Amino acid sequence: MPIRQLSETMINQIAAGEVIERPASVVKELVENALDAGAARIQIVTAGGGLNLIRVTDDGSGIPEKELPLAIARHCTSKLADDIHDIHSLGFRGEALPSIGSVARLSIRSRTANGDSAVEIGIEGGRVSAVKPAAANRGTTVEVRDLFFATPARLKFMKGERAESSATSDVIKRIAIAFPAVRFTLAGSDRSTLELPATDDSPEGRLRRVAQVMGADFPANAIAIDAMRDGVHLVGHVSIPSFSRANALQQYAYVNGRPVRDKLIAGAIRGAFADVLPRDRHAVTVLFLTLDPAIVDVNVHPAKADVRFRDPGLVRGLIVGAIREALANAGIRAATSGAAGMMAAFRPGAASYAHPGPANGHRSYEAAYRASGFAGFDPARSPQRPLDAGSANGGFGENDQAAFDAGSLHSADARAGQDEAAGTLLGMALGAARAQVHENYIVAQTRDSLVIVDQHAAHERLVYEALKNALHSRAVPSQMLLLPEIVDLPEEDAERLALHSETLARFGLAVERFGPGAVAVRETPSMLGETNVQQLVRDLADEIADNDTVDTLKERLHKIAATMACHGSVRSGRLLKPEEMNALLRQMEATPGAGTCNHGRPTYIELRLADIERLFGRR
């Protein structure tokens, strides 16, 4: 078959296959154009999951009449100068509108601030109509109907209306977080209205916008991030370890204001939380990276979802270090979701209106006790009898009153010393230990809350952190192999391992070059015992190639330390003295990450006094 030039329509349809994957892709491109035009209000309307209708209206600068035909021509843009590395806008390739017009019925109606009237242009399946006058306010309205009508095969790959609508909502939410000063409205016959009022571009305004998208409970369970390294600035918020999700859908990352789904950033977040979250749980994060556009490539993916950093090790190290430092400095904090769950569990069920008893609806304490069927305790013989179990006249007799006063004074004297000793502890984060319940849970009191601690989980975290500190404070003990293990590797992998040999030696793994394409392993960490050296070295080579780190070896050592901590910590069922309970609480307050155990479960739950009062109807 001879080589021939493809038609313009065919070229646009091929480009649409790369850029326009689903209705959410169209919404993303149109909203980004509105933001680049300086819009302060953006309204999106959809129908049929976006396949029947997508309408995006903004109040931006608008498109002049003479430039309107260029807006739907390929590779025509107002956002890019001569330097492809100097990109300060969300769009820059000039492919979105012609690609959409080649597979749908597209119309653009726009009016500039100085324009007397609006103008409109249409494109249907690649065929362009003439520019004509129209009526519209300042800004631009882009309407897309019958998406993929020109390429019916693509319709077979679309999901249901609900799934497509959900994808569109997710796109709007991701973009909205990066632009808190812009008001977003998403509506249509196929969805409930989503409104995100404008806030401001201050840190407080950004956090309010994040709360609009991610829920009002996120700010109360988040830690602020602010770090700078070699010209790369990282700001944002991450959740405390006990506030996590079953998937990573609520991890938002932005590079120079552009929402991205980058594997390097996702891996860095996972690595930062590796010690405090189980593998099946994910942190909730909102991170903004700001850096020179020349050292990041945003043109490596048709949808601009992935980016490439010139120095990926720098970016990964900044994210991991900043998150771990923030977690360590945040002190011990419990997720508010734990208190909410406890509140729900403590709420009494509906009371029954019918109950047997005297005509006046009241029964004596003893009668109620006997009717309950409990045994082993007789209220009539209790030293602290209720009023109706006292003297014949229903009150306290003289002997009863004297005994009551003596007992009260005696117990008050006994408690005075304890309260004085514990008074200083009430101001601590975890307060003063008051009791041990079911030989596993420590009940503590602060000035304004009740704290319940899982003693085994808490001590497990303390032992684990002590073992980790011991690992990092000195070289890990190693054992010499009787015969060196020779591992055959590609030349580039062997070179990478050789470059990291000093770091590996600190963790007890002695690696050196052994000719071209091989390394010799002479020592392994003694903590690993008998291990598959070949697999370990290959895993390390793969990780160095991906992330330029040796975290695989550290993770294995940490896993062993976690196992040792689990078996060496205070077991459930062990009775603790008050001094031991208070000592455990103080250690928890001084240990980073003590809010969760090695398996990611919470070590304690805090219930505020205000919540307790609401349970009893006092508030």
Disulfide bonds with the S-S distance in Angstrom:
none
